[in-house]
């Protein structure tokens, strides 16, 4: 992993491969996650999940390796940690090795299987091996090799959702909205991989007619693997942010697998778009247009690009738009060229310069980057990524889909109005 990428692990909206691996298995509700490593690594990985999974500590444990384990081996620590969870054993045990544990070379899977655990996915996922998405992809592959879903008779209209994780901001709310839209279109939802499915549901992946990748950096490689092993085709459209983005998402899915009731979903999109249009027009007559001199977006690549299209295409007008993301599979080339003025890695020199230059406008990202953003009176803020230590999120509002489009514009316009009132009050005090 590049040095600047490693530095960004603890300070920005991405995190290490160990957290990414935990982020995959946290989305399998009957999986037990064992972090084979020091306590610091365990707490760091767990911290990335607590916002969306406040009870994750009940099924996430640590071997608490110390210096002796690194020198003499960790088998004793592994057995002692796993033994209390054998009666009954979990449907799936995931053992992820930290950087230090990966150096030891213990056959962790054989140890766990020898203890009586029926299904064990064991793999190295240390932070030096990559960032969050890399750990997620490695965990997904290890899980599928253990579960081994096979070709099966197709269920008409059945779709699976791939590339989900509770580690992304408002992930659970987003999944509910996506499922609502798909069911409104007439599809049947199979497994939501990484989004709360069970180990048994993973066995049925081969019964779907289509796999839909939500976040490409997480699920595209898994979808390609499943296409080889189960013959289920897949698509990986840009995630549905904004009304137009949602309409495009539904249309791409319908092109791949005909929806029985696509008209119902598109009619709902038209209704929401019309409602937003009339209400925002009323606000414009009093408060003016929603304009930002500069806009900076920092988030995982699929979310960053999807929100960039919605922000510039639907939600607001702006002078310059910068998208900060770790590119994956050419996503920037495919989706950023026609919407962003600049793309860069968050911790690159251009990325740091973009945040430093944000003297007025809006920043959309995580709470970590806001340390380098000017005070809120000068720059608006909108949380679209984890971590969010400077915000309390209590509602079930998503960022994706039609409900997400309404929520985002509601937030942006209310912020715009509040800031206009504050400016007017300050102007009056000054006079």
Protein Blocks (a to p, Z undefined) as FASTA:
>chain_A
ZZklmmmmmmmmbdcfklmmmmmmmmpmkbccdddddfklmmmmmmmmmmmmmmlmmmcc
cehiafklmmnopklmmmmmmmmmmpccdfbdcddddfklmmnopafklmmmmnopabdc
dddfbfklocfklmmmmmmmmmmmmnopadddddehiacdehiafkbghklmmmmmmmmm
mmmnopacfbdehiopafklmmmmmmpfbdcdfblmlmmmmmmmmmmmnopacdddddde
djklmmmmmmmmmmmoccfklmmmmmmmmmmmmmmmmmmmmmmmmnopaddfbacddddf
klmmmmmmmmmmmmpccfbdcdddddeehlmmmmmmmmpfbdcdfklmklmmmmmmmmgc
cddddfklmmmpccfklpccddfbdcdfkbccfbfcdfehjklmmmmmmmmmmmmmmmmm
mmmmmmmmmZZ
